[in-house]
Amino acid sequence: MVRISKKFPGVEWIEGTGEFIKINVEKCVGCANCVKVCLAGCFEIVQKKAKILSLNECMECAACWYVCPEKAIDFNWPKGGTGYKSDWG
């Protein structure tokens, strides 16, 4: 199933892409860098820890992984990519 984004025109996602981002809550210090950098709004802070709100509109940019000072985010692109596709490459 393909989902077209109203929030990001020219972007679509294909369902069934698997889990590719995990948060190690023991390492997370709740700095909210992941929340601040994520254009798709995939993260939230709950009880001073980052939590994945939804990966439905994740653009697979890995910015969350890059800005995490504690290396609490594990980001892996699945073989063949996930389901993100855009008109811009």
C-alpha positions in Angstrom: 0.0 0.0 0.0 1.3 3.4 -0.9 0.6 6.5 1.3 0.9 10.0 -0.2 1.8 12.7 2.3 -0.4 15.8 2.7 2.3 17.3 4.9 5.1 16.7 2.3 3.9 17.1 -1.3 5.8 14.9 -3.7 6.6 12.3 -1.1 5.1 8.8 -0.6 5.7 5.8 1.6 5.3 2.1 0.9 3.9 0.1 3.9 5.7 -2.9 5.4 9.2 -1.5 5.7 10.1 -2.8 9.1 11.7 -1.4 12.2 14.8 0.7 11.4 15.0 3.1 14.3 15.3 2.1 17.9 15.9 4.1 21.1 18.0 2.8 23.9 16.1 4.4 26.8 18.9 3.6 29.2 21.3 5.8 27.2 18.8 8.6 26.5 19.1 11.7 28.6 16.0 13.4 27.2 17.9 16.3 25.5 15.2 16.4 22.8 17.7 16.9 19.9 15.8 14.2 18.0 12.5 16.0 18.4 14.0 19.3 17.3 15.7 18.0 14.2 13.0 15.6 12.9 10.9 17.4 10.2 8.4 14.5 10.2 7.7 14.7 13.9 8.6 11.1 14.6 9.7 11.7 18.2 8.4 12.9 21.5 9.7 13.2 25.0 7.9 11.1 27.6 9.1 11.0 31.2 12.4 12.7 30.2 13.1 10.1 27.6 12.8 10.1 23.8 10.1 7.9 22.4 9.1 7.1 18.8 5.8 8.7 18.2 5.4 7.4 14.7 7.7 6.5 11.8 4.8 6.8 9.3 6.4 9.9 7.7 10.1 9.3 8.5 12.3 10.5 5.6 15.2 8.2 6.5 17.6 11.1 6.8 19.3 9.8 10.0 19.4 13.3 11.4 18.1 11.9 14.7 20.9 9.5 14.9 23.5 12.1 14.0 22.4 14.7 16.7 22.1 12.3 19.6 25.0 13.1 21.9 24.5 9.9 23.9 24.3 7.5 20.9 21.0 6.3 22.2 19.4 6.1 18.7 20.1 3.0 16.6 19.4 3.8 13.0 19.8 1.2 10.2 18.7 1.4 6.6 17.0 -1.9 5.8 18.3 -3.8 2.8 16.8 -2.1 -0.3 15.8 0.9 1.8 12.5 1.3 3.5 9.5 2.9 1.9 10.4 6.5 1.4 10.2 7.8 -2.1 10.2 11.5 -3.3 10.1 13.4 -6.5 13.5 14.8 -5.6 15.6 11.7 -5.4 
